[in-house]
Amino acid sequence: MRITKMTIKKILKEVGAERVSEPAANELARILNKHAYTIAKKAVKLAAHAKRKTVERADIELAK
């Protein structure tokens, strides 16, 4: 699953952008997706280290 360009454009408009270029949406999507996957991987490792199969909110908070 990925954060889509449409979602990125909606976020940027919610924070005040009148218009959003495709390259800007693509770049922010790339950065956010990379960051999200990095956090997710760390959170999964933390849950495994705690001998849990369930990733919990605390794992996400520690991973960020």
Secondary structure, 3 states (H helix, E strand, C coil): CCCCHHHHHHHHHHCCCCCCCHHHHHHHHHHHHHHHHHHHHHHHHHHHHCCCCCCCHHHHHHHC
